[in-house]
């Protein structure tokens, strides 16, 4: 009788344990679904927060240098943020109106640019008729291949949001940066608390490595972008290409988009130069090719040194992935995300293994095999 009671008790305990396990699994699954749904609905906010933290980490570096020299944290943050605000405001007041006027002129002259390019292409085909063998007999103008300005404006309008909403988002974005730079300790404490105590040293090293890479990335982009912008403005002004300041601004920001920034910088002004003459477009193309070679092979590696030693294939993969998922904001975050992934991969994964002195030989064996 006692054995039967024990058997019944054990059965009830197992049933209760199974019930608790099943209930916990359902609750965990429900919580995971709710979390994923919440992230899906707020992904734009998460991306904005990530962008604010990245900028905060970059701005935090000069603030830390001033603080180490004995300056109060709030004063150092105020000086750095104030300097950024003043420089941005001066550039906005002096440059933005001119760029806006040039953009208006460029948009207004689009039909004449298209007609001029079409005329040059038709002249080229008449001069070299062998080039037109594979072109359909029906004449297709360049203007017909371009979307109408009305459709383009309507398409851009679908991505716009209200001025009030945009202002609110901008204020919140700037506030996140200011609060992070002014008092980063609570955020860093929250970050470290997400790791187990024995992993916090690795988390610290990974964040320090990330900060170094992001600082090098921003510094190189600012210096390289300014040099490119000045050279583009001077060259296009000499050759009389319309919108020189617009294309200079495009050249400045093109460095933020890895590897394909050259095409964003070079193609639009070259097409506008083609509306002037094929010779001008050729000189424009040669200039951008030389500029890209000098900046990509000499200038940027010197500026970045070893702070951003990331393979171009990795950057392009993240650029396509982030761009496809989050648009232009994702493309801008591609390089910082590559730096973050590299830092944490090296600290939490590669650091677990002893240094492999044969890895270069193994790579050569894979590349060359028996031909070595």
C-alpha positions in Angstrom: 0.0 0.0 0.0 2.9 2.3 0.9 4.5 1.5 -2.5 1.3 2.4 -4.3 1.1 5.7 -2.5 4.7 6.5 -3.4 4.0 5.6 -7.1 1.0 7.9 -7.1 3.0 10.7 -5.5 5.8 10.3 -8.0 3.3 10.3 -10.9 1.6 13.5 -9.6 5.0 15.2 -9.1 6.0 14.3 -12.7 2.7 15.5 -14.0 3.1 18.8 -12.1 6.7 19.1 -13.3 5.6 18.5 -16.9 2.8 21.0 -16.5 5.2 23.7 -15.1 7.7 23.0 -18.0 5.0 23.2 -20.6 3.5 26.4 -19.0 7.0 28.0 -18.8 7.7 27.1 -22.4 4.4 28.6 -23.6 5.1 31.8 -21.6 8.7 32.1 -22.9 7.4 31.6 -26.5 4.7 34.2 -26.0 7.2 36.6 -24.5 9.5 36.0 -27.5 6.7 36.6 -30.0 5.8 39.8 -28.2 9.4 40.9 -28.1 9.9 40.3 -31.8 6.6 42.0 -32.6 7.7 45.0 -30.5 11.1 45.1 -32.3 9.4 44.9 -35.7 7.2 47.9 -34.8 10.0 50.0 -33.3 12.9 49.0 -35.6 13.3 52.5 -36.8 13.6 53.7 -33.2 16.2 51.0 -32.5 18.2 52.1 -35.5 17.9 55.7 -34.5 19.1 54.9 -31.0 22.0 52.8 -32.3 23.0 55.8 -34.6 22.8 58.2 -31.6 25.0 55.8 -29.4 27.6 55.5 -32.2 27.8 59.3 -32.6 27.9 59.6 -28.8 30.8 57.2 -28.6 32.7 59.2 -31.3 32.0 62.6 -29.7 32.9 61.1 -26.3 36.5 60.7 -27.3 37.5 64.5 -27.4 35.4 65.0 -24.3 37.4 62.3 -22.4 40.6 64.0 -23.5 39.6 67.3 -22.1 38.3 65.6 -18.9 41.7 63.9 -18.4 43.4 67.2 -18.6 41.4 68.4 -15.5 38.4 69.9 -17.1 34.9 69.2 -15.6 32.9 66.7 -17.5 30.0 69.0 -18.1 32.2 71.8 -19.3 34.2 69.5 -21.6 30.9 68.2 -23.1 29.6 71.7 -23.5 32.7 72.9 -25.3 32.8 69.9 -27.7 29.1 69.9 -28.4 29.1 73.7 -28.7 32.0 73.6 -31.2 30.1 71.0 -33.3 26.9 73.2 -33.2 28.8 76.4 -34.2 30.7 74.7 -37.1 27.5 73.0 -38.3 25.5 76.3 -38.1 28.2 78.3 -39.9 28.4 75.8 -42.7 24.6 75.6 -42.9 24.3 79.4 -43.1 27.0 79.9 -45.6 26.8 76.8 -47.8 23.3 75.4 -47.6 21.6 78.4 -49.3 24.1 78.3 -52.2 23.6 74.5 -52.5 19.9 74.9 -52.5 20.0 77.5 -55.3 22.3 75.3 -57.4 20.0 72.3 -56.8 17.0 74.4 -58.1 19.0 75.4 -61.1 20.1 71.8 -61.8 16.5 70.5 -61.5 15.2 73.3 -63.7 17.8 72.5 -66.4 17.2 68.7 -66.4 15.3 68.8 -69.7 18.1 70.8 -71.4 20.8 68.5 -70.0 18.9 65.5 -71.3 18.4 67.1 -74.8 22.1 68.0 -74.9 23.2 64.5 -73.9 20.9 63.0 -76.4 22.2 65.3 -79.1 25.8 64.3 -78.3 24.9 60.6 -78.4 23.2 61.0 -81.7 26.2 62.8 -83.2 28.4 60.0 -81.9 26.2 57.4 -83.5 26.2 59.3 -86.8 30.0 59.6 -86.7 30.5 55.9 -85.8 27.6 54.1 -87.4 29.0 50.7 -86.4 28.0 51.5 -82.8 24.4 51.6 -83.7 24.2 48.1 -85.2 22.7 46.6 -82.0 20.5 49.5 -81.2 16.8 49.2 -82.2 15.7 51.1 -85.2 13.1 53.0 -83.2 14.6 56.0 -81.8 14.4 56.1 -78.0 15.2 59.4 -76.5 17.0 59.7 -73.1 14.1 61.8 -71.9 11.7 59.0 -72.4 13.8 56.7 -70.3 13.9 59.1 -67.4 10.9 59.3 -65.0 9.0 62.5 -65.1 9.8 65.1 -62.6 6.2 65.0 -61.2 6.4 61.3 -60.6 9.8 61.7 -59.0 8.6 64.4 -56.6 5.5 62.4 -55.7 7.7 59.3 -55.1 9.9 61.3 -52.8 6.9 62.7 -51.1 5.7 59.3 -50.1 8.8 58.9 -47.9 8.5 62.3 -46.2 6.9 63.0 -42.9 5.4 66.0 -41.3 7.7 68.9 -40.3 6.4 68.7 -36.7 7.1 64.9 -36.5 10.6 65.4 -38.0 11.4 68.2 -35.6 10.3 66.0 -32.7 12.5 63.1 -33.9 15.5 65.4 -34.4 15.1 66.9 -30.9 14.9 63.4 -29.3 17.9 62.2 -31.4 20.1 65.2 -30.4 18.9 64.8 -26.8 20.1 61.2 -26.7 23.5 62.2 -27.9 23.8 65.1 -25.4 22.7 63.0 -22.4 25.0 60.2 -23.4 28.0 62.5 -23.8 27.2 64.4 -20.7 26.8 61.4 -18.4 27.8 58.1 -20.1 28.3 56.1 -16.9 24.7 54.8 -16.4 24.5 53.6 -20.1 27.9 51.9 -19.8 26.8 50.3 -16.5 23.7 49.0 -18.1 25.7 47.7 -21.0 28.2 45.8 -18.7 25.3 44.5 -16.5 24.0 42.6 -19.6 27.1 40.4 -19.4 28.0 37.8 -16.8 30.7 39.0 -14.4 33.4 36.8 -15.9 32.6 38.2 -19.4 32.6 41.9 -18.5 36.4 42.3 -19.1 35.9 41.0 -22.6 32.9 43.3 -23.0 35.0 46.3 -21.8 37.8 45.5 -24.3 35.4 45.0 -27.2 33.7 48.4 -26.5 37.1 50.1 -26.2 38.2 48.5 -29.5 34.9 49.6 -31.1 35.4 53.1 -29.9 38.9 53.3 -31.3 37.7 52.0 -34.7 34.8 54.4 -34.8 37.0 57.3 -33.9 39.4 56.5 -36.7 36.5 56.0 -39.1 35.0 59.4 -38.4 38.4 61.2 -38.4 39.4 59.8 -41.7 36.0 60.5 -43.2 36.1 64.1 -42.1 39.6 64.8 -43.4 39.3 62.7 -46.6 35.8 64.1 -47.3 37.0 67.7 -46.9 40.0 67.1 -49.2 37.7 65.4 -51.8 35.1 68.2 -51.6 37.7 70.9 -52.1 39.3 69.2 -55.1 36.0 68.4 -56.7 34.7 72.0 -56.3 37.9 73.5 -57.8 38.0 71.1 -60.7 34.4 71.4 -61.7 34.4 75.2 -61.3 37.4 75.4 -63.6 35.7 73.3 -66.3 32.4 75.1 -65.8 30.3 72.1 -64.8 27.0 73.4 -63.2 26.4 72.7 -59.6 30.0 72.5 -58.5 29.1 73.1 -54.8 26.4 70.4 -54.9 28.8 67.8 -56.3 31.5 68.9 -53.7 29.0 68.2 -50.9 28.1 64.9 -52.5 31.9 64.0 -52.6 32.2 64.9 -48.9 29.4 62.6 -47.8 30.3 59.8 -50.3 33.0 58.6 -48.0 30.4 57.6 -45.4 29.1 54.9 -47.8 32.0 52.3 -48.2 33.3 51.2 -51.6 30.4 52.5 -53.7 30.7 56.1 -52.6 33.0 56.7 -55.6 30.1 55.9 -58.0 27.7 58.2 -56.1 30.3 60.9 -56.2 31.4 60.6 -59.8 28.4 59.6 -62.0 26.0 62.6 -61.5 28.6 65.3 -62.3 30.0 63.3 -65.2 26.5 63.1 -66.7 26.0 66.8 -66.3 29.5 67.4 -67.8 28.4 65.3 -70.8 25.6 67.8 -71.5 28.4 70.4 -72.0 30.6 68.3 -74.3 32.0 64.7 -74.5 35.5 66.1 -73.9 34.4 67.8 -70.6 32.8 64.5 -69.5 35.9 62.6 -70.4 38.1 65.0 -68.4 35.6 64.8 -65.5 35.7 61.0 -65.6 39.5 60.9 -65.7 39.6 63.3 -62.7 37.3 61.2 -60.6 39.2 58.0 -61.4 42.5 59.6 -60.4 40.9 61.1 -57.3 39.5 57.7 -56.3 42.9 56.0 -56.8 44.7 58.6 -54.7 42.2 58.6 -51.9 41.5 54.8 -51.8 45.1 53.6 -52.2 47.1 56.4 -50.5 45.1 58.9 -48.5 42.5 56.9 -46.7 44.8 54.0 -45.6 47.2 56.6 -44.1 44.3 58.3 -42.2 42.7 55.1 -41.0 46.0 53.4 -40.2 45.1 50.1 -38.5 42.0 51.4 -36.7 39.6 50.1 -39.5 41.3 47.0 -40.8 38.2 45.5 -42.4 38.1 43.6 -45.7 36.1 45.3 -48.5 34.0 42.2 -49.0 32.7 42.4 -45.4 31.9 46.0 -45.8 30.0 45.5 -49.1 28.0 42.6 -47.6 27.0 44.7 -44.7 26.3 47.7 -46.9 23.9 45.7 -49.1 22.3 44.0 -46.1 21.8 47.1 -44.0 20.8 49.2 -47.1 18.2 46.6 -48.1 16.8 46.3 -44.6 16.9 50.0 -43.4 17.5 52.2 -46.5 19.9 55.1 -46.4 20.2 55.0 -42.6 21.3 51.4 -42.8 23.9 52.2 -45.5 25.4 54.9 -43.3 25.5 52.4 -40.4 27.2 49.7 -42.4 30.8 50.7 -41.6 30.1 51.2 -37.8 28.3 47.9 -37.7 31.3 46.2 -39.3 33.5 47.7 -36.7 31.2 46.6 -33.9 31.0 43.0 -35.3 34.7 42.8 -35.8 35.5 44.0 -32.3 33.1 41.6 -30.5 34.0 38.7 -32.8 37.7 39.1 -32.1 37.2 39.5 -28.3 34.6 36.9 -27.6 35.5 34.2 -30.2 39.0 34.5 -31.6 40.5 35.3 -28.2 39.5 31.9 -27.0 42.0 30.2 -29.2 45.8 30.3 -29.0 47.6 32.2 -31.8 48.0 30.1 -34.9 51.4 30.6 -36.4 50.6 28.3 -39.3 47.5 30.1 -40.5 49.4 32.1 -43.3 50.8 28.8 -44.6 47.3 27.3 -44.5 46.0 30.3 -46.5 48.8 29.9 -49.1 48.0 26.2 -49.3 44.3 27.0 -50.0 45.1 29.7 -52.5 47.9 28.1 -54.5 47.7 24.4 -53.6 50.3 22.4 -55.4 51.3 25.3 -57.6 53.2 27.0 -54.8 
